[in-house]
Amino acid sequence: MKAIKIIGPGVVKLVELKEPKISPEEILIKVKALGLCGSDLKTYRGQNQMVSYPRIPGHEITGEIIQIGKNDLLNSR
Protein backbone atom coordinates (compact mmCIF):
# COMPACT_ATOMS: atom_id res chain seq x y z
CA MET A 1 0.00 0.00 0.00
CA LYS A 2 1.21 3.49 -0.76
CA ALA A 3 1.44 6.47 1.60
CA ILE A 4 2.75 10.00 1.57
CA LYS A 5 5.39 10.58 4.21
CA ILE A 6 6.54 14.01 5.34
CA ILE A 7 10.27 13.50 5.87
CA GLY A 8 10.88 17.00 7.19
CA PRO A 9 9.59 20.52 6.63
CA GLY A 10 8.80 20.89 2.92
CA VAL A 11 10.03 17.36 2.04
CA VAL A 12 7.47 14.74 0.96
CA LYS A 13 8.10 11.22 -0.29
CA LEU A 14 5.77 8.55 -1.71
CA VAL A 15 6.48 5.31 0.18
CA GLU A 16 5.35 1.70 0.00
CA LEU A 17 4.11 0.18 3.28
CA LYS A 18 3.51 -3.44 4.22
CA GLU A 19 -0.10 -4.59 4.58
CA PRO A 20 -0.94 -4.10 8.28
CA LYS A 21 -1.89 -6.95 10.60
CA ILE A 22 -4.79 -5.96 12.81
CA SER A 23 -5.17 -6.77 16.50
CA PRO A 24 -8.38 -8.31 17.86
CA GLU A 25 -9.69 -4.83 18.78
CA GLU A 26 -8.95 -3.17 15.43
CA ILE A 27 -10.56 -2.92 12.01
CA LEU A 28 -8.86 -2.56 8.63
CA ILE A 29 -10.27 0.15 6.37
CA LYS A 30 -9.62 0.47 2.64
CA VAL A 31 -9.30 4.24 2.25
CA LYS A 32 -11.58 5.80 -0.36
CA ALA A 33 -10.88 9.46 0.51
CA LEU A 34 -8.62 11.28 2.94
CA GLY A 35 -8.68 14.88 4.03
CA LEU A 36 -5.63 16.87 4.97
CA CYS A 37 -6.38 19.49 7.59
CA GLY A 38 -4.64 22.60 8.85
CA SER A 39 -2.42 20.67 11.25
CA ASP A 40 -1.17 18.51 8.34
CA LEU A 41 -0.36 21.63 6.33
CA LYS A 42 1.47 23.17 9.31
CA THR A 43 3.39 19.90 9.72
CA TYR A 44 4.46 20.08 6.05
CA ARG A 45 5.50 23.70 6.50
CA GLY A 46 7.46 22.93 9.69
CA GLN A 47 5.12 25.05 11.81
CA ASN A 48 3.61 22.30 13.98
CA GLN A 49 5.73 21.91 17.12
CA MET A 50 3.59 19.00 18.36
CA VAL A 51 4.86 16.48 15.77
CA SER A 52 8.05 14.64 15.00
CA TYR A 53 9.37 13.56 11.61
CA PRO A 54 8.99 11.47 9.57
CA ARG A 55 5.18 11.60 9.70
CA ILE A 56 2.39 10.12 7.57
CA PRO A 57 -0.34 12.79 7.50
CA GLY A 58 -4.09 12.39 7.34
CA HIS A 59 -6.61 11.51 10.00
CA GLU A 60 -9.88 12.50 8.35
CA ILE A 61 -10.66 9.28 6.51
CA THR A 62 -13.59 7.61 4.81
CA GLY A 63 -13.50 4.13 3.39
CA GLU A 64 -14.72 0.56 3.34
CA ILE A 65 -14.24 -1.89 6.22
CA ILE A 66 -12.44 -4.89 4.78
CA GLN A 67 -11.44 -6.79 7.93
CA ILE A 68 -12.75 -6.88 11.50
CA GLY A 69 -10.70 -8.10 14.46
CA LYS A 70 -11.75 -11.11 16.54
CA ASN A 71 -13.25 -8.91 19.28
CA ASP A 72 -15.94 -7.56 16.95
CA LEU A 73 -16.53 -4.25 18.74
CA LEU A 74 -18.80 -3.03 15.92
CA ASN A 75 -21.46 -5.63 16.71
CA SER A 76 -21.00 -5.97 20.47
CA ARG A 77 -23.97 -3.76 21.41
NORLIN-V639987 format. One record per backbone hydrogen bond with DSSP energy under -1.0 kcal/mol. NH is the residue of the N-H (numbers start at 1). CO is the residue of the C=O. E is the energy in kcal/mol with one decimal. If there is no record, write none. Layout:
nh: (NH & NH)
co: (CO & CO)
e: (E & E)
This chain:
nh: (3 & 5 & 6 & 7 & 8 & 10 & 11 & 13 & 15 & 17 & 26 & 28 & 30 & 32 & 33 & 35 & 41 & 42 & 43 & 44 & 45 & 47 & 51 & 55 & 62 & 64 & 66 & 67 & 69 & 71 & 72 & 73)
co: (15 & 13 & 55 & 11 & 11 & 44 & 8 & 5 & 3 & 1 & 23 & 67 & 64 & 62 & 62 & 60 & 37 & 38 & 39 & 40 & 41 & 42 & 48 & 6 & 33 & 30 & 28 & 28 & 26 & 24 & 70 & 71)
e: (-2.3 & -2.9 & -3.6 & -2.1 & -1.1 & -3.0 & -2.7 & -2.3 & -3.1 & -3.8 & -1.8 & -2.8 & -3.2 & -2.8 & -1.9 & -3.0 & -2.0 & -2.5 & -2.0 & -2.4 & -2.2 & -3.2 & -1.1 & -2.1 & -2.3 & -2.2 & -2.8 & -1.3 & -2.2 & -1.7 & -1.6 & -1.7)
